[in-house]
Amino acid sequence: MSTSDFINLAYIVASILFVFGIKMLGSAQTARRGNLLSSVGMLLAIVVTLLASDFTLRLYHCWFGFLDPLSGCWPPKWSE
């Protein structure tokens, strides 16, 4: 199984978990399980996306994306 096949399979599993989790939110009896199921599906999709790309570069952008509004340093001085 190649890396591309694994990524596609993980996306399919994540989407199935997410859709079934959202469907389970319709009933009060299954809402907790549905919320957990859809959260796991979304987490799986995010992790696969980060691991399939240049993770360190994306982590760097995400980290400074969160810090920029707090520090008031947008746009960064080094990009000018």
PDB file with one MODEL, atoms N, CA, C and O in Angstrom:
MODEL        1
ATOM      1  N   MET A   1       0.848  -1.172   0.000  1.00  0.00           N
ATOM      2  CA  MET A   1       0.000   0.000   0.000  1.00  0.00           C
ATOM      3  C   MET A   1       0.896   1.238   0.000  1.00  0.00           C
ATOM      4  O   MET A   1       1.743   1.397   0.879  1.00  0.00           O
ATOM      5  N   SER A   2       0.709   2.093  -0.967  1.00  0.00           N
ATOM      6  CA  SER A   2       1.546   3.288  -1.073  1.00  0.00           C
ATOM      7  C   SER A   2       1.051   4.378  -0.125  1.00  0.00           C
ATOM      8  O   SER A   2      -0.030   4.281   0.456  1.00  0.00           O
ATOM      9  N   THR A   3       1.860   5.398   0.011  1.00  0.00           N
ATOM     10  CA  THR A   3       1.505   6.517   0.881  1.00  0.00           C
ATOM     11  C   THR A   3       0.252   7.219   0.401  1.00  0.00           C
ATOM     12  O   THR A   3      -0.588   7.619   1.207  1.00  0.00           O
ATOM     13  N   SER A   4       0.125   7.368  -0.893  1.00  0.00           N
ATOM     14  CA  SER A   4      -1.054   8.019  -1.462  1.00  0.00           C
ATOM     15  C   SER A   4      -2.329   7.231  -1.163  1.00  0.00           C
ATOM     16  O   SER A   4      -3.371   7.814  -0.863  1.00  0.00           O
ATOM     17  N   ASP A   5      -2.238   5.909  -1.246  1.00  0.00           N
ATOM     18  CA  ASP A   5      -3.393   5.070  -0.917  1.00  0.00           C
ATOM     19  C   ASP A   5      -3.772   5.197   0.554  1.00  0.00           C
ATOM     20  O   ASP A   5      -4.952   5.256   0.899  1.00  0.00           O
ATOM     21  N   PHE A   6      -2.758   5.238   1.415  1.00  0.00           N
ATOM     22  CA  PHE A   6      -3.013   5.382   2.843  1.00  0.00           C
ATOM     23  C   PHE A   6      -3.682   6.731   3.144  1.00  0.00           C
ATOM     24  O   PHE A   6      -4.618   6.790   3.942  1.00  0.00           O
ATOM     25  N   ILE A   7      -3.216   7.793   2.523  1.00  0.00           N
ATOM     26  CA  ILE A   7      -3.793   9.128   2.729  1.00  0.00           C
ATOM     27  C   ILE A   7      -5.249   9.145   2.266  1.00  0.00           C
ATOM     28  O   ILE A   7      -6.123   9.649   2.971  1.00  0.00           O
ATOM     29  N   ASN A   8      -5.506   8.600   1.092  1.00  0.00           N
ATOM     30  CA  ASN A   8      -6.881   8.578   0.586  1.00  0.00           C
ATOM     31  C   ASN A   8      -7.795   7.730   1.468  1.00  0.00           C
ATOM     32  O   ASN A   8      -8.940   8.110   1.715  1.00  0.00           O
ATOM     33  N   LEU A   9      -7.307   6.597   1.940  1.00  0.00           N
ATOM     34  CA  LEU A   9      -8.098   5.754   2.833  1.00  0.00           C
ATOM     35  C   LEU A   9      -8.390   6.478   4.151  1.00  0.00           C
ATOM     36  O   LEU A   9      -9.496   6.388   4.683  1.00  0.00           O
ATOM     37  N   ALA A  10      -7.405   7.183   4.663  1.00  0.00           N
ATOM     38  CA  ALA A  10      -7.615   7.930   5.910  1.00  0.00           C
ATOM     39  C   ALA A  10      -8.640   9.033   5.720  1.00  0.00           C
ATOM     40  O   ALA A  10      -9.456   9.274   6.609  1.00  0.00           O
ATOM     41  N   TYR A  11      -8.613   9.707   4.576  1.00  0.00           N
ATOM     42  CA  TYR A  11      -9.618  10.738   4.300  1.00  0.00           C
ATOM     43  C   TYR A  11     -11.027  10.141   4.194  1.00  0.00           C
ATOM     44  O   TYR A  11     -11.996  10.734   4.667  1.00  0.00           O
ATOM     45  N   ILE A  12     -11.128   8.981   3.579  1.00  0.00           N
ATOM     46  CA  ILE A  12     -12.440   8.325   3.462  1.00  0.00           C
ATOM     47  C   ILE A  12     -12.962   7.933   4.838  1.00  0.00           C
ATOM     48  O   ILE A  12     -14.134   8.154   5.143  1.00  0.00           O
ATOM     49  N   VAL A  13     -12.099   7.353   5.671  1.00  0.00           N
ATOM     50  CA  VAL A  13     -12.504   6.982   7.028  1.00  0.00           C
ATOM     51  C   VAL A  13     -12.890   8.223   7.822  1.00  0.00           C
ATOM     52  O   VAL A  13     -13.887   8.208   8.545  1.00  0.00           O
ATOM     53  N   ALA A  14     -12.119   9.290   7.697  1.00  0.00           N
ATOM     54  CA  ALA A  14     -12.417  10.528   8.419  1.00  0.00           C
ATOM     55  C   ALA A  14     -13.751  11.112   7.983  1.00  0.00           C
ATOM     56  O   ALA A  14     -14.528  11.575   8.818  1.00  0.00           O
ATOM     57  N   SER A  15     -14.022  11.095   6.691  1.00  0.00           N
ATOM     58  CA  SER A  15     -15.291  11.653   6.220  1.00  0.00           C
ATOM     59  C   SER A  15     -16.481  10.802   6.662  1.00  0.00           C
ATOM     60  O   SER A  15     -17.540  11.339   6.985  1.00  0.00           O
ATOM     61  N   ILE A  16     -16.315   9.483   6.677  1.00  0.00           N
ATOM     62  CA  ILE A  16     -17.393   8.605   7.147  1.00  0.00           C
ATOM     63  C   ILE A  16     -17.665   8.845   8.628  1.00  0.00           C
ATOM     64  O   ILE A  16     -18.819   8.955   9.041  1.00  0.00           O
ATOM     65  N   LEU A  17     -16.606   8.926   9.421  1.00  0.00           N
ATOM     66  CA  LEU A  17     -16.783   9.211  10.845  1.00  0.00           C
ATOM     67  C   LEU A  17     -17.470  10.550  11.064  1.00  0.00           C
ATOM     68  O   LEU A  17     -18.357  10.671  11.909  1.00  0.00           O
ATOM     69  N   PHE A  18     -17.060  11.547  10.305  1.00  0.00           N
ATOM     70  CA  PHE A  18     -17.629  12.880  10.456  1.00  0.00           C
ATOM     71  C   PHE A  18     -19.114  12.898  10.090  1.00  0.00           C
ATOM     72  O   PHE A  18     -19.929  13.456  10.824  1.00  0.00           O
ATOM     73  N   VAL A  19     -19.457  12.298   8.972  1.00  0.00           N
ATOM     74  CA  VAL A  19     -20.856  12.308   8.529  1.00  0.00           C
ATOM     75  C   VAL A  19     -21.741  11.521   9.491  1.00  0.00           C
ATOM     76  O   VAL A  19     -22.824  11.985   9.850  1.00  0.00           O
ATOM     77  N   PHE A  20     -21.298  10.337   9.913  1.00  0.00           N
ATOM     78  CA  PHE A  20     -22.100   9.572  10.863  1.00  0.00           C
ATOM     79  C   PHE A  20     -22.210  10.281  12.210  1.00  0.00           C
ATOM     80  O   PHE A  20     -23.248  10.216  12.868  1.00  0.00           O
ATOM     81  N   GLY A  21     -21.135  10.957  12.617  1.00  0.00           N
ATOM     82  CA  GLY A  21     -21.188  11.716  13.861  1.00  0.00           C
ATOM     83  C   GLY A  21     -22.183  12.855  13.792  1.00  0.00           C
ATOM     84  O   GLY A  21     -22.923  13.088  14.747  1.00  0.00           O
ATOM     85  N   ILE A  22     -22.212  13.571  12.675  1.00  0.00           N
ATOM     86  CA  ILE A  22     -23.182  14.657  12.494  1.00  0.00           C
ATOM     87  C   ILE A  22     -24.599  14.096  12.472  1.00  0.00           C
ATOM     88  O   ILE A  22     -25.515  14.695  13.035  1.00  0.00           O
ATOM     89  N   LYS A  23     -24.778  12.954  11.828  1.00  0.00           N
ATOM     90  CA  LYS A  23     -26.107  12.336  11.774  1.00  0.00           C
ATOM     91  C   LYS A  23     -26.587  11.948  13.172  1.00  0.00           C
ATOM     92  O   LYS A  23     -27.779  12.050  13.466  1.00  0.00           O
ATOM     93  N   MET A  24     -25.680  11.510  14.026  1.00  0.00           N
ATOM     94  CA  MET A  24     -26.059  11.100  15.374  1.00  0.00           C
ATOM     95  C   MET A  24     -26.407  12.283  16.275  1.00  0.00           C
ATOM     96  O   MET A  24     -26.974  12.085  17.349  1.00  0.00           O
ATOM     97  N   LEU A  25     -26.085  13.488  15.869  1.00  0.00           N
ATOM     98  CA  LEU A  25     -26.413  14.663  16.671  1.00  0.00           C
ATOM     99  C   LEU A  25     -27.909  14.965  16.668  1.00  0.00           C
ATOM    100  O   LEU A  25     -28.374  15.779  17.465  1.00  0.00           O
ATOM    101  N   GLY A  26     -28.654  14.330  15.795  1.00  0.00           N
ATOM    102  CA  GLY A  26     -30.086  14.587  15.680  1.00  0.00           C
ATOM    103  C   GLY A  26     -30.904  14.066  16.840  1.00  0.00           C
ATOM    104  O   GLY A  26     -32.035  14.510  17.036  1.00  0.00           O
ATOM    105  N   SER A  27     -30.374  13.146  17.609  1.00  0.00           N
ATOM    106  CA  SER A  27     -31.101  12.574  18.738  1.00  0.00           C
ATOM    107  C   SER A  27     -30.374  12.908  20.031  1.00  0.00           C
ATOM    108  O   SER A  27     -29.145  12.871  20.082  1.00  0.00           O
ATOM    109  N   ALA A  28     -31.119  13.230  21.062  1.00  0.00           N
ATOM    110  CA  ALA A  28     -30.507  13.567  22.357  1.00  0.00           C
ATOM    111  C   ALA A  28     -29.804  12.361  22.975  1.00  0.00           C
ATOM    112  O   ALA A  28     -28.851  12.519  23.739  1.00  0.00           O
ATOM    113  N   GLN A  29     -30.264  11.177  22.650  1.00  0.00           N
ATOM    114  CA  GLN A  29     -29.675   9.969  23.226  1.00  0.00           C
ATOM    115  C   GLN A  29     -28.303   9.656  22.625  1.00  0.00           C
ATOM    116  O   GLN A  29     -27.452   9.083  23.305  1.00  0.00           O
ATOM    117  N   THR A  30     -28.082  10.018  21.379  1.00  0.00           N
ATOM    118  CA  THR A  30     -26.826   9.690  20.710  1.00  0.00           C
ATOM    119  C   THR A  30     -25.958  10.918  20.446  1.00  0.00           C
ATOM    120  O   THR A  30     -24.948  10.817  19.749  1.00  0.00           O
ATOM    121  N   ALA A  31     -26.332  12.065  20.987  1.00  0.00           N
ATOM    122  CA  ALA A  31     -25.616  13.305  20.672  1.00  0.00           C
ATOM    123  C   ALA A  31     -24.177  13.295  21.189  1.00  0.00           C
ATOM    124  O   ALA A  31     -23.271  13.772  20.506  1.00  0.00           O
ATOM    125  N   ARG A  32     -23.964  12.760  22.381  1.00  0.00           N
ATOM    126  CA  ARG A  32     -22.588  12.726  22.909  1.00  0.00           C
ATOM    127  C   ARG A  32     -21.695  11.841  22.054  1.00  0.00           C
ATOM    128  O   ARG A  32     -20.575  12.220  21.711  1.00  0.00           O
ATOM    129  N   ARG A  33     -22.193  10.675  21.716  1.00  0.00           N
ATOM    130  CA  ARG A  33     -21.415   9.762  20.875  1.00  0.00           C
ATOM    131  C   ARG A  33     -21.193  10.361  19.493  1.00  0.00           C
ATOM    132  O   ARG A  33     -20.120  10.201  18.911  1.00  0.00           O
ATOM    133  N   GLY A  34     -22.197  11.047  18.966  1.00  0.00           N
ATOM    134  CA  GLY A  34     -22.062  11.683  17.660  1.00  0.00           C
ATOM    135  C   GLY A  34     -21.049  12.800  17.671  1.00  0.00           C
ATOM    136  O   GLY A  34     -20.283  12.960  16.721  1.00  0.00           O
ATOM    137  N   ASN A  35     -21.039  13.575  18.741  1.00  0.00           N
ATOM    138  CA  ASN A  35     -20.066  14.652  18.853  1.00  0.00           C
ATOM    139  C   ASN A  35     -18.651  14.089  18.921  1.00  0.00           C
ATOM    140  O   ASN A  35     -17.738  14.619  18.287  1.00  0.00           O
ATOM    141  N   LEU A  36     -18.471  13.022  19.684  1.00  0.00           N
ATOM    142  CA  LEU A  36     -17.161  12.381  19.785  1.00  0.00           C
ATOM    143  C   LEU A  36     -16.739  11.787  18.446  1.00  0.00           C
ATOM    144  O   LEU A  36     -15.585  11.924  18.040  1.00  0.00           O
ATOM    145  N   LEU A  37     -17.658  11.137  17.767  1.00  0.00           N
ATOM    146  CA  LEU A  37     -17.352  10.498  16.489  1.00  0.00           C
ATOM    147  C   LEU A  37     -16.959  11.527  15.433  1.00  0.00           C
ATOM    148  O   LEU A  37     -15.984  11.332  14.707  1.00  0.00           O
ATOM    149  N   SER A  38     -17.706  12.609  15.347  1.00  0.00           N
ATOM    150  CA  SER A  38     -17.375  13.629  14.351  1.00  0.00           C
ATOM    151  C   SER A  38     -16.083  14.342  14.718  1.00  0.00           C
ATOM    152  O   SER A  38     -15.333  14.739  13.826  1.00  0.00           O
ATOM    153  N   SER A  39     -15.803  14.515  15.998  1.00  0.00           N
ATOM    154  CA  SER A  39     -14.546  15.137  16.422  1.00  0.00           C
ATOM    155  C   SER A  39     -13.349  14.264  16.068  1.00  0.00           C
ATOM    156  O   SER A  39     -12.318  14.771  15.626  1.00  0.00           O
ATOM    157  N   VAL A  40     -13.479  12.964  16.259  1.00  0.00           N
ATOM    158  CA  VAL A  40     -12.402  12.040  15.901  1.00  0.00           C
ATOM    159  C   VAL A  40     -12.172  12.051  14.392  1.00  0.00           C
ATOM    160  O   VAL A  40     -11.031  12.021  13.931  1.00  0.00           O
ATOM    161  N   GLY A  41     -13.257  12.092  13.633  1.00  0.00           N
ATOM    162  CA  GLY A  41     -13.114  12.153  12.178  1.00  0.00           C
ATOM    163  C   GLY A  41     -12.417  13.420  11.713  1.00  0.00           C
ATOM    164  O   GLY A  41     -11.567  13.371  10.824  1.00  0.00           O
ATOM    165  N   MET A  42     -12.767  14.545  12.300  1.00  0.00           N
ATOM    166  CA  MET A  42     -12.124  15.794  11.914  1.00  0.00           C
ATOM    167  C   MET A  42     -10.669  15.821  12.360  1.00  0.00           C
ATOM    168  O   MET A  42      -9.807  16.309  11.629  1.00  0.00           O
ATOM    169  N   LEU A  43     -10.387  15.299  13.555  1.00  0.00           N
ATOM    170  CA  LEU A  43      -9.006  15.235  14.018  1.00  0.00           C
ATOM    171  C   LEU A  43      -8.162  14.349  13.105  1.00  0.00           C
ATOM    172  O   LEU A  43      -7.020  14.686  12.791  1.00  0.00           O
ATOM    173  N   LEU A  44      -8.717  13.231  12.685  1.00  0.00           N
ATOM    174  CA  LEU A  44      -8.004  12.349  11.762  1.00  0.00           C
ATOM    175  C   LEU A  44      -7.695  13.067  10.453  1.00  0.00           C
ATOM    176  O   LEU A  44      -6.590  12.946   9.924  1.00  0.00           O
ATOM    177  N   ALA A  45      -8.656  13.806   9.934  1.00  0.00           N
ATOM    178  CA  ALA A  45      -8.430  14.536   8.682  1.00  0.00           C
ATOM    179  C   ALA A  45      -7.352  15.600   8.847  1.00  0.00           C
ATOM    180  O   ALA A  45      -6.524  15.785   7.956  1.00  0.00           O
ATOM    181  N   ILE A  46      -7.356  16.291   9.965  1.00  0.00           N
ATOM    182  CA  ILE A  46      -6.352  17.337  10.192  1.00  0.00           C
ATOM    183  C   ILE A  46      -4.965  16.728  10.343  1.00  0.00           C
ATOM    184  O   ILE A  46      -3.999  17.238   9.775  1.00  0.00           O
ATOM    185  N   VAL A  47      -4.858  15.652  11.095  1.00  0.00           N
ATOM    186  CA  VAL A  47      -3.555  15.011  11.301  1.00  0.00           C
ATOM    187  C   VAL A  47      -3.006  14.470   9.991  1.00  0.00           C
ATOM    188  O   VAL A  47      -1.820  14.634   9.705  1.00  0.00           O
ATOM    189  N   VAL A  48      -3.844  13.832   9.198  1.00  0.00           N
ATOM    190  CA  VAL A  48      -3.386  13.296   7.906  1.00  0.00           C
ATOM    191  C   VAL A  48      -2.952  14.434   6.981  1.00  0.00           C
ATOM    192  O   VAL A  48      -1.951  14.311   6.275  1.00  0.00           O
ATOM    193  N   THR A  49      -3.693  15.530   6.982  1.00  0.00           N
ATOM    194  CA  THR A  49      -3.330  16.663   6.139  1.00  0.00           C
ATOM    195  C   THR A  49      -1.987  17.236   6.555  1.00  0.00           C
ATOM    196  O   THR A  49      -1.157  17.548   5.701  1.00  0.00           O
ATOM    197  N   LEU A  50      -1.760  17.379   7.852  1.00  0.00           N
ATOM    198  CA  LEU A  50      -0.487  17.920   8.316  1.00  0.00           C
ATOM    199  C   LEU A  50       0.668  16.973   8.038  1.00  0.00           C
ATOM    200  O   LEU A  50       1.757  17.414   7.669  1.00  0.00           O
ATOM    201  N   LEU A  51       0.445  15.694   8.209  1.00  0.00           N
ATOM    202  CA  LEU A  51       1.521  14.736   7.967  1.00  0.00           C
ATOM    203  C   LEU A  51       1.795  14.526   6.490  1.00  0.00           C
ATOM    204  O   LEU A  51       2.909  14.155   6.120  1.00  0.00           O
ATOM    205  N   ALA A  52       0.809  14.753   5.641  1.00  0.00           N
ATOM    206  CA  ALA A  52       1.001  14.556   4.206  1.00  0.00           C
ATOM    207  C   ALA A  52       1.730  15.718   3.557  1.00  0.00           C
ATOM    208  O   ALA A  52       2.224  15.592   2.436  1.00  0.00           O
ATOM    209  N   SER A  53       1.803  16.837   4.242  1.00  0.00           N
ATOM    210  CA  SER A  53       2.474  18.008   3.671  1.00  0.00           C
ATOM    211  C   SER A  53       3.733  18.296   4.474  1.00  0.00           C
ATOM    212  O   SER A  53       4.135  17.502   5.324  1.00  0.00           O
ATOM    213  N   ASP A  54       4.341  19.419   4.202  1.00  0.00           N
ATOM    214  CA  ASP A  54       5.524  19.826   4.939  1.00  0.00           C
ATOM    215  C   ASP A  54       5.073  20.296   6.323  1.00  0.00           C
ATOM    216  O   ASP A  54       4.688  21.450   6.512  1.00  0.00           O
ATOM    217  N   PHE A  55       5.129  19.381   7.274  1.00  0.00           N
ATOM    218  CA  PHE A  55       4.550  19.618   8.598  1.00  0.00           C
ATOM    219  C   PHE A  55       5.216  20.777   9.332  1.00  0.00           C
ATOM    220  O   PHE A  55       4.525  21.589   9.948  1.00  0.00           O
ATOM    221  N   THR A  56       6.536  20.870   9.281  1.00  0.00           N
ATOM    222  CA  THR A  56       7.219  21.916  10.037  1.00  0.00           C
ATOM    223  C   THR A  56       6.884  23.296   9.490  1.00  0.00           C
ATOM    224  O   THR A  56       6.729  24.245  10.258  1.00  0.00           O
ATOM    225  N   LEU A  57       6.770  23.416   8.172  1.00  0.00           N
ATOM    226  CA  LEU A  57       6.421  24.704   7.592  1.00  0.00           C
ATOM    227  C   LEU A  57       4.995  25.084   7.975  1.00  0.00           C
ATOM    228  O   LEU A  57       4.740  26.235   8.327  1.00  0.00           O
ATOM    229  N   ARG A  58       4.079  24.151   7.914  1.00  0.00           N
ATOM    230  CA  ARG A  58       2.697  24.446   8.289  1.00  0.00           C
ATOM    231  C   ARG A  58       2.579  24.757   9.774  1.00  0.00           C
ATOM    232  O   ARG A  58       1.827  25.652  10.159  1.00  0.00           O
ATOM    233  N   LEU A  59       3.312  24.030  10.612  1.00  0.00           N
ATOM    234  CA  LEU A  59       3.287  24.296  12.041  1.00  0.00           C
ATOM    235  C   LEU A  59       3.817  25.695  12.326  1.00  0.00           C
ATOM    236  O   LEU A  59       3.279  26.404  13.177  1.00  0.00           O
ATOM    237  N   TYR A  60       4.859  26.091  11.626  1.00  0.00           N
ATOM    238  CA  TYR A  60       5.422  27.429  11.776  1.00  0.00           C
ATOM    239  C   TYR A  60       4.387  28.487  11.417  1.00  0.00           C
ATOM    240  O   TYR A  60       4.223  29.459  12.154  1.00  0.00           O
ATOM    241  N   HIS A  61       3.689  28.316  10.303  1.00  0.00           N
ATOM    242  CA  HIS A  61       2.681  29.291   9.892  1.00  0.00           C
ATOM    243  C   HIS A  61       1.493  29.310  10.845  1.00  0.00           C
ATOM    244  O   HIS A  61       0.962  30.378  11.146  1.00  0.00           O
ATOM    245  N   CYS A  62       1.072  28.152  11.320  1.00  0.00           N
ATOM    246  CA  CYS A  62      -0.046  28.108  12.264  1.00  0.00           C
ATOM    247  C   CYS A  62       0.321  28.791  13.569  1.00  0.00           C
ATOM    248  O   CYS A  62      -0.476  29.543  14.129  1.00  0.00           O
ATOM    249  N   TRP A  63       1.534  28.529  14.055  1.00  0.00           N
ATOM    250  CA  TRP A  63       1.950  29.112  15.325  1.00  0.00           C
ATOM    251  C   TRP A  63       1.992  30.629  15.224  1.00  0.00           C
ATOM    252  O   TRP A  63       1.457  31.316  16.094  1.00  0.00           O
ATOM    253  N   PHE A  64       2.609  31.160  14.192  1.00  0.00           N
ATOM    254  CA  PHE A  64       2.691  32.607  14.071  1.00  0.00           C
ATOM    255  C   PHE A  64       1.366  33.208  13.617  1.00  0.00           C
ATOM    256  O   PHE A  64       1.128  34.401  13.807  1.00  0.00           O
ATOM    257  N   GLY A  65       0.505  32.393  13.021  1.00  0.00           N
ATOM    258  CA  GLY A  65      -0.830  32.866  12.697  1.00  0.00           C
ATOM    259  C   GLY A  65      -1.641  33.131  13.943  1.00  0.00           C
ATOM    260  O   GLY A  65      -2.475  34.037  13.967  1.00  0.00           O
ATOM    261  N   PHE A  66      -1.399  32.333  14.998  1.00  0.00           N
ATOM    262  CA  PHE A  66      -2.089  32.556  16.266  1.00  0.00           C
ATOM    263  C   PHE A  66      -1.472  33.712  17.044  1.00  0.00           C
ATOM    264  O   PHE A  66      -2.170  34.417  17.772  1.00  0.00           O
ATOM    265  N   LEU A  67      -0.174  33.904  16.891  1.00  0.00           N
ATOM    266  CA  LEU A  67       0.498  34.946  17.660  1.00  0.00           C
ATOM    267  C   LEU A  67       0.334  36.332  17.047  1.00  0.00           C
ATOM    268  O   LEU A  67       0.367  37.331  17.766  1.00  0.00           O
ATOM    269  N   ASP A  68       0.161  36.406  15.746  1.00  0.00           N
ATOM    270  CA  ASP A  68       0.099  37.711  15.089  1.00  0.00           C
ATOM    271  C   ASP A  68      -0.990  38.621  15.641  1.00  0.00           C
ATOM    272  O   ASP A  68      -0.699  39.778  15.944  1.00  0.00           O
ATOM    273  N   PRO A  69      -2.230  38.159  15.789  1.00  0.00           N
ATOM    274  CA  PRO A  69      -3.241  39.069  16.329  1.00  0.00           C
ATOM    275  C   PRO A  69      -2.929  39.502  17.756  1.00  0.00           C
ATOM    276  O   PRO A  69      -3.303  40.601  18.166  1.00  0.00           O
ATOM    277  N   LEU A  70      -2.252  38.653  18.511  1.00  0.00           N
ATOM    278  CA  LEU A  70      -1.949  38.985  19.894  1.00  0.00           C
ATOM    279  C   LEU A  70      -0.807  39.985  20.001  1.00  0.00           C
ATOM    280  O   LEU A  70      -0.819  40.848  20.877  1.00  0.00           O
ATOM    281  N   SER A  71       0.166  39.877  19.128  1.00  0.00           N
ATOM    282  CA  SER A  71       1.348  40.727  19.248  1.00  0.00           C
ATOM    283  C   SER A  71       1.272  41.975  18.396  1.00  0.00           C
ATOM    284  O   SER A  71       2.073  42.891  18.582  1.00  0.00           O
ATOM    285  N   GLY A  72       0.343  42.039  17.477  1.00  0.00           N
ATOM    286  CA  GLY A  72       0.222  43.211  16.623  1.00  0.00           C
ATOM    287  C   GLY A  72       1.347  43.328  15.613  1.00  0.00           C
ATOM    288  O   GLY A  72       1.694  44.439  15.214  1.00  0.00           O
ATOM    289  N   CYS A  73       1.917  42.231  15.195  1.00  0.00           N
ATOM    290  CA  CYS A  73       3.065  42.284  14.286  1.00  0.00           C
ATOM    291  C   CYS A  73       2.685  41.851  12.873  1.00  0.00           C
ATOM    292  O   CYS A  73       3.475  41.178  12.211  1.00  0.00           O
ATOM    293  N   TRP A  74       1.512  42.215  12.402  1.00  0.00           N
ATOM    294  CA  TRP A  74       1.116  41.864  11.052  1.00  0.00           C
ATOM    295  C   TRP A  74       1.198  43.095  10.186  1.00  0.00           C
ATOM    296  O   TRP A  74       0.646  44.115  10.599  1.00  0.00           O
ATOM    297  N   PRO A  75       1.809  43.109   9.065  1.00  0.00           N
ATOM    298  CA  PRO A  75       2.619  42.040   8.488  1.00  0.00           C
ATOM    299  C   PRO A  75       3.980  41.968   9.161  1.00  0.00           C
ATOM    300  O   PRO A  75       4.464  42.969   9.690  1.00  0.00           O
ATOM    301  N   PRO A  76       4.596  40.805   9.145  1.00  0.00           N
ATOM    302  CA  PRO A  76       5.898  40.680   9.786  1.00  0.00           C
ATOM    303  C   PRO A  76       6.934  41.555   9.099  1.00  0.00           C
ATOM    304  O   PRO A  76       6.866  41.767   7.888  1.00  0.00           O
ATOM    305  N   LYS A  77       7.870  42.051   9.848  1.00  0.00           N
ATOM    306  CA  LYS A  77       8.889  42.963   9.312  1.00  0.00           C
ATOM    307  C   LYS A  77       9.790  42.266   8.290  1.00  0.00           C
ATOM    308  O   LYS A  77      10.257  42.905   7.347  1.00  0.00           O
ATOM    309  N   TRP A  78      10.041  40.965   8.465  1.00  0.00           N
ATOM    310  CA  TRP A  78      10.953  40.263   7.566  1.00  0.00           C
ATOM    311  C   TRP A  78      10.356  40.007   6.195  1.00  0.00           C
ATOM    312  O   TRP A  78      11.077  39.578   5.294  1.00  0.00           O
ATOM    313  N   SER A  79       9.064  40.255   6.000  1.00  0.00           N
ATOM    314  CA  SER A  79       8.458  39.987   4.700  1.00  0.00           C
ATOM    315  C   SER A  79       8.451  41.223   3.801  1.00  0.00           C
ATOM    316  O   SER A  79       8.037  41.144   2.645  1.00  0.00           O
ATOM    317  N   GLU A  80       8.896  42.334   4.310  1.00  0.00           N
ATOM    318  CA  GLU A  80       8.886  43.560   3.509  1.00  0.00           C
ATOM    319  C   GLU A  80      10.038  43.639   2.551  1.00  0.00           C
ATOM    320  O   GLU A  80      10.160  44.615   1.811  1.00  0.00           O
TER     321      GLU A  80
ENDMDL
END
